[in-house]
Amino acid sequence: MSELPPRTSVKRWLVTTNHKDVGILYITTALFFLLFGGVLALAFRAHLWETGGTGLLADREFNQAVSMHGLLMVFWFLSPIATGFANYFVPLQIGADDLAFPRLNALSYWFYLFSGIMVALSFFQGSAYAGGWTMYAPLNVPTYTPAMQATTGGTATILGLALFLISVTVGTVNFLVTIHRQRAEGLGLWNMPIFTWSWLLTAWMMLFAFAALFAAALLLLSDRLFLTQYFSTDQGSGLLWGHLFWFFGHPEVYIVFFPALGIMFETFQTFCGRRLVGRKWVIIAMVLVAVQSFLVWMHHMFLTTINLEIKTLFMATTIGISLPFDLMVFALIYTMVKGRVRFTTPFLFSLGALVLFILGGITGVFLGAVVLDYEFRGTYWVVAHFHYVMVSGVTALVGGLYYWWPKMTGKMYSETLGKLNFAVYFIGFNLLYFPQFLAWETPRRVFNYAEGAQFYHQLSTVGAFVFGASFLIMFYTFAKSWVSGPDAPDNPWEYSRTAEWAVPSPPPLENWTGRPSYASGRLEFVDDSAAATDGGVAQGEGKAAEATVAHEEEHADHASIWPLGIGFGTFVFFLGLAGITPYVVQFAEGVAETVEYEPTREALSGLVGVAAEPNIIYPALTLLGIAIMGVSLFKFGVEEFNVPEPAIAERWPFEGVDNTKFGVWVFLASDVMVFGAIIGGYIFLRLHMGWGQWEKVPFASWPGLLNTYVLLTSSFTVILALVFAERKNKKGLLGSMLATLLLAFTFMGVKAYEYGYKFSHGEYWWTSIEYSVYFVTTGLHALHVILGVLIALFMVYRIVSVDAYLEDHRPVEYFGLYWHFVDIVWVFLFPLFYLM
Amino acid sequence: MTSPIKPPKGNWWDQPVNRRESIWLGLGVGWALVLFGWMSAFTRIGDQNPIGETYRVTEDELREKVDAFKDAAEEREDGAYVPDGDDVFVVGQRFDWDGLPVVLETGREYDFHLSSYDVQHGFSIRPEHALSQQINLHVMPGEEWVVPMEFDEPGTYHVLCNEFCGEGHRGMHGTIIVEEGSQ
């Protein structure tokens, strides 16, 4: 579209879609959230100076500080800084020009930034979420949060989390398409650089794990905003949340640790001057961990009432998952043994990370045993253990920052300062966390401890400040390098062999001069324009000039303002939603005064505590947000944005589909997970109550059956649309799209009739758990239908205005895939809600 | 060495494993299985914290049961309950433990009925002299968890809440007073 302004211009950073720029934005923002979460940690560490607290924080502030420290560090620092590295270096390592969908990449960044702002703002809306980072039910519903005087603030935190999850999903789809479909010629999966491997597995884990958390967040938000009852009852709510949260929560550990591991592998290879020992087995081990990570979640629930047989099973999978990590640790150690080590700053950080990870990993194995967990859980043993693991990841990530700093900025940093940084970091780290092992009997989540533990806690607090200071040294080192560091060569590390070191520091906008290729077994840059003209000098000047022109025309776009627009609109929309609850409460209380149906009246008293005061700003923001989103999405849709798909690339095993189609499939896979979690939640709650005791909500099965027919017919009309598009028949295409729309409206009409019938009998979504589940699940499906309708309307507009899809019918197919998915979901919902 | 990052020559990963290495590997695997079996078996038959059984319960039923327990128990001057039989009810609510304080005897096995009226709480027992954690369980609304427990040493045991339950979480506390048993 427009030209990309220079890096010194603010405008550049608002419109850029280039993967290197977005990477830098990610890394910078993540470092900001590191400071944010770190300052919270310093505050409560200072408060813990003596038992009972020094009075620095009130009870509620302490709860907020520790909850938000956990949330910010895990979601807004650890994952995003790794995403930043991946953004910058994965395309470079695989020889791609950019990510597959550059505008979506910018969009996921803006979602991430605004989600962070949203969470920060929640501190100013009564109180940020204060019930622990695990957000256990039923403490997480509005009935209990008014006691924290924070319906709005707490809701804002969770909305921020949901926005972050959307950002992750968008980013994940993008990375999976990029890595699977845009690798340079000859770069098979086995030969892929190991950081890219770790990120590929991270992305696959994120796709499924974050979808489960997204489902949980949606249900929680429906409880908080609309007063449904998923997590507010004593009918299995607590366990349901536990399952949903930890199904995400355990893979999350590897999601944050894998990129760090990838950096450790890369730096060990570079600074030991030695190929990673057992490289193939390391990759196999990582794949194993990625799969197994979804089979261990219940070890976080050993203290709940789950029966012993299942706990034992999960004890086995948990102990088992440590084995592939042993292999990786030994691979790293043997790489050092076999190589010649150079103790540069990045290597020191990676080595430090390895040492800390070994300690953190071993102390975690104890927690895998059920009976030991009874004793350890909820103590500082756990706190120390997972900080040793997670912050060992941070250590490697800081190492990555040093490793890639010359590449990203073109400047060298001072090794002396870097080593000083490492020394202070390592001492501070151990001073901070090791005493927590010694004071392990201290209970978590309170600030009282036995007298004897005071010395250790004071050591720990001192350590926290030393550790914090090491980051000041880091920022100083980088600032100094930025201002007055010597220029970095292309490859300052000598033995590094991944492709990012074969281009200038910093790399040019288009990354490569010539097409990177591994066809000969090593990295080469092929000049395709010369090859096209047979490379002959005799061909004359004219033809070469033509080829250049043709190349120019294919020039990729790098600037679009609309990702920012969509991100901002969604932010405003979510900010508005945070304060909707009081209006819903007013509505529900109005209903309760007139309604005759007894349960609807009774249920309300249990659901509504002291809600926040209604504030007209919030509904206004909601509407404004929808408007901004609408305009931006439309502009985004009609914008001309050229992203050439590489003609030659290694794509095994996905040669058969194009980028966008693969992206749609990947997105649908995550949506399957969302619906899977929500339908799973329904089945869980129903089994908990007793399958037969569950009240069937729809008044009859015929509307469901009718809607099944309607939707199946609409699948057929979508296929017709595709056929007409292939035949370049505009009328036929238009007609079948309109027929699809008509059927969708019919579906919505029947749905509205059903809902209306229920409301007229005084039955609402808060009436009982059965009603909540029915309205939320079918409502989420209806939301999918509405989104489909919006897409279809846009497509109809494009057909009428610019004769779209006649030349290239593929978008009709993408829409068809989505629409079929929505229909298939209904085919599951119909029997589950209407017949059983 | 032309380039140190080239893989070593030949199928170095495919060479036969030394016999002594195989023996050690075998021993390692065997020992791992023994440890795991031990760990699992100890949960069931060892002298360990027992697991107990869970029953579904509504809040009203639970309140009735706790009231019945308190009525049947003898109430001492200091407000502590001396239970009538072997059943002890401890139910969390924001921000205290219903059913506590309670007076128990050493050497006698009690059935602790653990649950919550409102949100999830953490039931953590710590003896006063060391404050070391003896056991920690999640108590959840709607579930009555019956866990057999026996105290070996007399003294005061503190019951803390170990999961966030709201603003007053820090002060949620009860005591179990254990006296020398008559047997």
Chai-1 contact restraints between the chains, C-beta under 6 A:
chainA,res_idxA,chainB,res_idxB,connection_type,confidence,min_distance_angstrom,max_distance_angstrom,comment,restraint_id
A,D59,B,E167,contact,1.0,0.0,6.0,A-B,restraint_1
A,D59,B,R170,contact,1.0,0.0,6.0,A-B,restraint_2
A,R60,B,E167,contact,1.0,0.0,6.0,A-B,restraint_3
A,G131,B,F164,contact,1.0,0.0,6.0,A-B,restraint_4
A,G132,B,F164,contact,1.0,0.0,6.0,A-B,restraint_5
A,Y136,B,Q120,contact,1.0,0.0,6.0,A-B,restraint_6
A,P138,B,V119,contact,1.0,0.0,6.0,A-B,restraint_7
A,L139,B,V119,contact,1.0,0.0,6.0,A-B,restraint_8
A,Y144,B,V119,contact,1.0,0.0,6.0,A-B,restraint_9
A,A147,B,G166,contact,1.0,0.0,6.0,A-B,restraint_10
A,A147,B,E167,contact,1.0,0.0,6.0,A-B,restraint_11
A,M148,B,E167,contact,1.0,0.0,6.0,A-B,restraint_12
A,D234,B,P141,contact,1.0,0.0,6.0,A-B,restraint_13
A,D234,B,G142,contact,1.0,0.0,6.0,A-B,restraint_14
A,Q235,B,G142,contact,1.0,0.0,6.0,A-B,restraint_15
A,G238,B,Q120,contact,1.0,0.0,6.0,A-B,restraint_16
A,G238,B,M140,contact,1.0,0.0,6.0,A-B,restraint_17
A,G273,B,P4,contact,1.0,0.0,6.0,A-B,restraint_18
A,R274,B,P4,contact,1.0,0.0,6.0,A-B,restraint_19
A,R275,B,I5,contact,1.0,0.0,6.0,A-B,restraint_20
A,R275,B,P7,contact,1.0,0.0,6.0,A-B,restraint_21
A,L303,B,L137,contact,1.0,0.0,6.0,A-B,restraint_22
A,L303,B,H138,contact,1.0,0.0,6.0,A-B,restraint_23
A,T304,B,H138,contact,1.0,0.0,6.0,A-B,restraint_24
A,T305,B,T54,contact,1.0,0.0,6.0,A-B,restraint_25
A,T305,B,E143,contact,1.0,0.0,6.0,A-B,restraint_26
A,T305,B,W145,contact,1.0,0.0,6.0,A-B,restraint_27
A,L308,B,I51,contact,1.0,0.0,6.0,A-B,restraint_28
A,T312,B,S40,contact,1.0,0.0,6.0,A-B,restraint_29
A,A369,B,M39,contact,1.0,0.0,6.0,A-B,restraint_30
A,V370,B,T43,contact,1.0,0.0,6.0,A-B,restraint_31
A,V371,B,T43,contact,1.0,0.0,6.0,A-B,restraint_32
A,V371,B,Q48,contact,1.0,0.0,6.0,A-B,restraint_33
A,V371,B,N49,contact,1.0,0.0,6.0,A-B,restraint_34
A,Y374,B,N49,contact,1.0,0.0,6.0,A-B,restraint_35
A,Y374,B,I135,contact,1.0,0.0,6.0,A-B,restraint_36
A,Y374,B,N136,contact,1.0,0.0,6.0,A-B,restraint_37
A,R377,B,N136,contact,1.0,0.0,6.0,A-B,restraint_38
A,G378,B,G122,contact,1.0,0.0,6.0,A-B,restraint_39
A,G378,B,N136,contact,1.0,0.0,6.0,A-B,restraint_40
A,G378,B,N162,contact,1.0,0.0,6.0,A-B,restraint_41
A,T379,B,Q133,contact,1.0,0.0,6.0,A-B,restraint_42
A,E441,B,S132,contact,1.0,0.0,6.0,A-B,restraint_43
A,E441,B,Q133,contact,1.0,0.0,6.0,A-B,restraint_44
A,P443,B,L160,contact,1.0,0.0,6.0,A-B,restraint_45
A,P443,B,N162,contact,1.0,0.0,6.0,A-B,restraint_46
A,R445,B,F164,contact,1.0,0.0,6.0,A-B,restraint_47
A,V446,B,R170,contact,1.0,0.0,6.0,A-B,restraint_48
A,A450,B,L131,contact,1.0,0.0,6.0,A-B,restraint_49
A,Y495,B,I5,contact,1.0,0.0,6.0,A-B,restraint_50
A,R497,B,I5,contact,1.0,0.0,6.0,A-B,restraint_51
